[in-house]
């Protein structure tokens, strides 16, 4: 798992290199994950928590090199 501070530096560097402050939105638009069975399962879940659980369980079908992990913090 990549530490959030490392990911944040990566994103900042990518934005600096591309000059596109909306890089995340552009990338998300290009992926269109709602067109995959995983995306459809997520967006049709009863609530956000169940959608994220669905993603964590089934993401390897689409994203072989990425592992999603859902952690609950204090409420």
Secondary structure, DSSP 8 states (H G I E B T S, - for coil): ---HHHHHHHHHHHHHHHT-TTHHHHHHHHH-GGGSHHHHHHHTSSSHHHHHHHHHHHGGGT-TT----------
